[in-house]
């Protein structure tokens, strides 16, 4: 007896590869990726405003990270002044000039 009683036997044999392909693409709950943990949102750019006008180096960047509570830092230079438009609450964006002097910073 055919898998598809309403169709001729030859059609059901031809449909078998398609059915197998569709079944292979199906995912079960165990196949899905786990959700990423929520990004910390306690970035506080105001806490690091004292660094504006000062030269950004690795040590200052680490102090700014500690002061703001940021989980990530993204630095914008005059040459690299475009970034993604996604809002990441725990990320601090620092804008510097050609002399690596901090001009502004904001969370997001």
N, C-alpha and C positions, 0 to 999 in steps of 0.2 A: 504494500500500500504506500502511496506517495505521502511525503511530509505535508504537502499542500493538496488535499483531496480535490479542491476545486480546480486545480491546474493539471495539465497533462504531465506525465512522468518526466518527459524531456525538459520541460520548463523548470521543474523542481531540481533536477540535476544541474542545470545551468545556473540556477539561483544559489546553489550551495556555496560556491566560492565567495559570493557577495555576502551571504549570511555569516560565513566564517570571518570575513574581513570586518564586518560590523561588530561581531561579538568580540573580536580581538581588540578593537579600539575602545570598548566599554571599560570603564574603571569601576572598581569597587571602593568602598570607603577606606579600605586599608591602603589603596594605591594613591590616595590624595596626599599632597604635601602638608606637613603640619603648619599651623599658622605661626607667623613670626610674632615674637613677643612685642608688645606695644612699646613704641619709642618713648623714652622719658620726656616729659614736657616741662621740666623745671629749669629751662635755660632762662637766665636773667641778664640780658645785655646791659642793663643799667648798672649792674655791679662792676662792670669793667670799663666804664666810660673814662676813668682816670688814665687809661692807656692810650686814648686818642691823642694824636700829635707825637707819639713816641714811635721809635723804630721797632718793627716786628722782627723778632728772631725766635729761634726755637724755645729758648727759656721763657721769653715773654708770652709766646703762644701757649705754653703749658700753664703759666700763671693765669692767663685769661680763661683757659679751660676750667681751671679750678675755681676762679672767681665767679664765673657765670653758671657753672654746673652743666655746661654743654657736653653732650656725648660725642659730638662731631664738630669739626671746624672746617669751614670752606673759605679759602682766601681768594679774593678777586683782585687782579692787578689791572693796570691800564690795557695790557695786551690780552688778558683773560678776564673779560668783564661780563661774560654771559654765563648763566647757569640754568639749571632746570627750573621750572616754575612750580615744582611740587613743594609743599610746605612740610618741613620736617621739624616738629616742635623742639627737639633736643639739639638742633644744629645751630651753630653760630656762624654767621656770614661776616667776614672781615674784609673791608675794602681798604687797599693800600695804594699809595702813589708810586711813581718811578723810583723814589728813594727808599721804598719799603716803609714809609711812615703811614701809620694807621690814620685813615680819614673818617671812617665810620664803621659801625658794627650793629648788627641786629639779629635777633633769633629768627629762625625759620629756615 
